[in-house]
Amino acid sequence: MKYIKDYSDGDRVFDIYLCKHKQSAITKNGKSYDNLILQDKTGTVDAKVWDPNNPGIGEFDSLDYIEVYGDVTTFQSSLQINVKRIRKCREGEFDPADYLPVSSKNIEEMYAELLNYINAIENNYLKRLMESFFVDDTVFIKAFKQSSAAKTVHHGFVGGLLEHTLSVTKLCDYYCKAYPLLKKDLLISAAICHDIGKIKELSLFPENDYTEEGQFLGHIVIGTEMVGEKIKKIEGFPPILAGELKHCILSHHGEYEFGSPKKPAIIEAVALNFADNTDAKMQTFTEILNGTAETGWLGYNRLFESNLRGTKME
């Protein structure tokens, strides 16, 4: 099969994809059409069915595997498929492994590297807490390795949560070397568990969508609750240390308008907020550049509130 990442403007599409999302809509002229998001392991692409009543468009729904025939076009600097025909596929016509986006990095190697940071924690309470998640809890470990870090914005792939967590931890490790005032064990622990609530906020692939708990509470509150439940099982865990760690999680988005219940009040919380924001923004920009063959000015991007520019690697 030809993967989504390999498509260019003008290509003809005739292959099987996972229909991640399907939504009916109406044009300004009152004509019905369907918005689709097609997915394979290399990413997603928007698709339009401009004539849903066409006899060549078979019955299908979200999360069905469909054979798509159409043309690749460019719309607002992004690729889009103009769909002519669709057929719902049967079991055995596709390999699900081809349709789940997966981290380009080795998941087991990343997890081993994360465990090295846990092993280096000197504070016995924080080390026991991290081990209670990342060493002892097999259900948590499996979910953590398979989870994404977001639905669409950054690290939206299998292993994305692990990749993002490791990157944030590495940045925090650097901060500790550059700014000795930081409590290293606290900051590293906060970095490792700052997004653990996402294993409950988002369902696993192929859905990778918000759960009921995720909609009601969000990963920041969920993660804080998860940490609190584990802390209760560790005898003598210092209340102030527990408060500092929870505060780092609660404030790691930095601002109320970005979803933080609290704003950073200790230096470790400030460092975690910057590390989390840095990795999220850099990965988001990377995915934007990887998702387009265009160079030069790409147009306005609402996430960066700027007209972005793509450049070719020399």
C-alpha positions, 0 to 999 in steps of 0.5 A: 500500500502507499502510505499517507506520508508519501502522497503528493498533490496530484496523486491518484488514491486507490487503497485501503485506509481506516476511516477514523472519523466521518461527519456529514455537513452542508455546503453554503449552497445547501448541498450535503457532503461528508468530511472524513479523516483517513488514517494509516500508521504514518498519519492522517489526511482530510478527505471529502465526499462531495457527492455522498449519494453517488452509487460508487459511495458504499455504506460505511461509518467511523472506524470502518476500514474502507477502500478509497478511490480519489485524487489528492489535492492541496487546500490551505497548504495541506493535502486533502483527498477528493473521494470518488468511490468508497467500498467497505472492506471485509476482515482479511483484506487488511492488516490493522498494524498498517493503520495505527500510527506508531512512534518512530522510536523504539518503545521498549528502549524509551521505557528502559531509558525512563526507568533509568531516571526512576532508578536514579531518584534518591528520595525513597518516597518519590522512588517508591511512588514512581516504581508503584506505577512504572515497575509494579503496576502491569496494567498501567505499564501496558496502557502507558506504552500504548497511549498517545499524548494527544488526540490531534495536536502533538504525539498523537500516536501509539507510544506518543505519551511515552515519547513525550514524557521521556522528552520532558524528563530529559529537558528537566534533567538539563534544567537541574544541571543548569539551575542547581536550586531545583530539587532534582528528585521532585522535578524528575518525578513530576516530569515522569508522572505529569501526564499519566492521567492521559491513559484514562483521558484518551481511549487507545487506538484506533479510537484515540478519543476522549473518554467520559472520564476525560471529558468530565475531569481532564488528564490533569485532575485524573493524574493528580488523583492517580498520584494521590491514590498511590501516595496513600499506600506509601506509609509515612509519605511526607505531606509537603512533598505530596503537595509539591508533587501534586502542585507540579501536576496541577500547574504544568499547563502554566495558565488557567486558560490553558487548563491548569487548575493552578498557576506555578507557585514553586520553581519546580512547577515553573521548570516543568511547565516550560519543559512540557510546553517546549516539547509540545510546541517543537513536536507540533511544529515538526509534525506540521512540517512533516505533513506538508511537501510545501516550502516557503510560507505555509499560511496562518496557524492558530496554534502558533498564532503566526504565519509559519514558514517551511524550509527544506533541509540542506 
